[in-house]
Amino acid sequence: MRKIRRAFIALICLLLAVTVLFFTLENKQQVELGFLGHSSPSMPLAVAVLAGFVAGAFFAGLTFWLPLGHYKRKVAKQAKQLVLLQEQLAQAKEQQKTQASEPKSQATGVVVADTAA
């Protein structure tokens, strides 16, 4: 199953690479981009579009990657709490075993008087 998934992902990557190659070869016309009164040097259309795609993918990945630090810290804190709770549980079990193995004393401190005599 894992090999099939890897092959499928590789096939999709190959198709994407071929598509990008054809896009680049078909869009060689020179363009100038303008933004806020500034213009870029003349470059092929494919370069401008691919640069926009790469920048968008970078920022999209960044927005998903940044919150992961919060979750990693939260998981680390919970792992520490889990270790402490496991230690406390082990100590409680040990105390329960020692209390169960100790013989219970016969003297309870209660004196019963026999009045039948």
C-alpha positions as CSV (number, residue, x, y, z in Angstrom):
1,M,0.0,0.0,0.0
2,R,2.9,2.3,0.8
3,K,4.6,1.7,-2.5
4,I,1.4,2.4,-4.4
5,R,1.0,5.7,-2.5
6,R,4.6,6.7,-3.3
7,A,4.1,5.8,-6.9
8,F,1.0,7.8,-7.1
9,I,2.7,10.9,-5.6
10,A,5.7,10.5,-7.9
11,L,3.3,10.3,-10.9
12,I,1.5,13.5,-9.8
13,C,4.9,15.3,-9.3
14,L,6.0,14.1,-12.8
15,L,2.8,15.4,-14.4
16,L,3.2,18.7,-12.6
17,A,6.8,19.0,-13.7
18,V,5.8,18.3,-17.4
19,T,3.0,20.9,-17.1
20,V,5.4,23.5,-15.8
21,L,7.9,22.7,-18.6
22,F,5.2,23.1,-21.3
23,F,4.0,26.3,-19.7
24,T,7.5,27.7,-19.7
25,L,8.1,26.7,-23.3
26,E,4.8,28.2,-24.5
27,N,5.1,31.5,-22.7
28,K,8.3,33.1,-23.8
29,Q,6.9,36.6,-24.6
30,Q,8.5,39.4,-22.7
31,V,6.5,41.3,-20.2
32,E,7.0,44.2,-17.7
33,L,5.2,44.1,-14.4
34,G,4.2,47.3,-12.7
35,F,3.3,47.8,-9.0
36,L,2.8,51.1,-7.1
37,G,4.5,53.1,-9.9
38,H,7.5,50.8,-10.1
39,S,8.1,48.6,-13.1
40,S,10.2,45.4,-13.3
41,P,12.7,44.7,-16.0
42,S,11.5,42.9,-19.0
43,M,11.2,39.1,-18.4
44,P,9.4,36.1,-19.9
45,L,5.8,35.7,-18.8
46,A,6.5,32.2,-17.5
47,V,9.2,33.5,-15.1
48,A,6.8,36.1,-13.6
49,V,3.9,33.6,-13.2
50,L,6.2,30.9,-11.7
51,A,7.8,33.5,-9.3
52,G,4.3,34.4,-8.1
53,F,3.4,30.7,-7.7
54,V,6.6,30.0,-5.7
55,A,6.0,33.1,-3.5
56,G,2.4,32.1,-2.8
57,A,3.4,28.5,-2.0
58,F,6.0,29.9,0.4
59,F,3.7,32.2,2.3
60,A,0.9,29.6,2.4
61,G,3.4,27.1,3.9
62,L,4.6,29.7,6.3
63,T,1.1,30.3,7.6
64,F,0.7,26.6,8.4
65,W,4.2,26.1,9.8
66,L,4.2,29.0,12.3
67,P,1.4,27.7,14.6
68,L,3.1,24.3,14.8
69,G,5.6,25.7,17.4
70,H,2.7,26.3,19.8
71,Y,1.4,22.7,19.4
72,K,4.9,21.3,19.9
73,R,5.3,23.2,23.1
74,K,1.9,22.1,24.3
75,V,2.7,18.5,23.5
76,A,6.0,18.7,25.4
77,K,4.3,20.2,28.4
78,Q,1.7,17.4,28.4
79,A,4.4,14.8,28.0
80,K,6.1,16.1,31.2
81,Q,2.8,16.0,33.0
82,L,2.2,12.4,31.8
83,V,5.6,11.3,33.2
84,L,4.8,12.9,36.6
85,L,1.4,11.2,36.7
86,Q,2.9,7.8,35.8
87,E,5.5,8.2,38.6
88,Q,2.7,9.1,41.0
89,L,0.7,6.1,39.9
90,A,3.7,3.8,40.4
91,Q,4.3,5.2,43.9
92,A,0.6,4.7,44.8
93,K,0.6,1.1,43.5
94,E,3.8,0.4,45.5
95,Q,2.2,1.8,48.7
96,Q,-0.9,-0.3,48.1
97,K,1.2,-3.4,47.7
98,T,3.2,-2.7,50.9
99,Q,-0.1,-2.0,52.8
100,A,-1.6,-5.2,51.5
101,S,1.4,-7.4,52.5
102,E,1.7,-6.0,56.0
103,P,-0.2,-8.1,58.6
104,K,-3.1,-6.3,60.1
105,S,-2.8,-5.9,63.9
106,Q,-5.3,-7.7,66.0
107,A,-5.6,-4.9,68.5
108,T,-8.2,-2.4,67.5
109,G,-8.3,-0.5,70.7
110,V,-11.8,-1.5,71.5
111,V,-12.4,-3.3,74.8
112,V,-15.5,-5.5,75.1
113,A,-16.7,-6.3,78.6
114,D,-18.1,-9.7,79.3
115,T,-21.1,-9.2,81.6
116,A,-22.3,-12.9,81.5
117,A,-20.4,-13.8,84.7
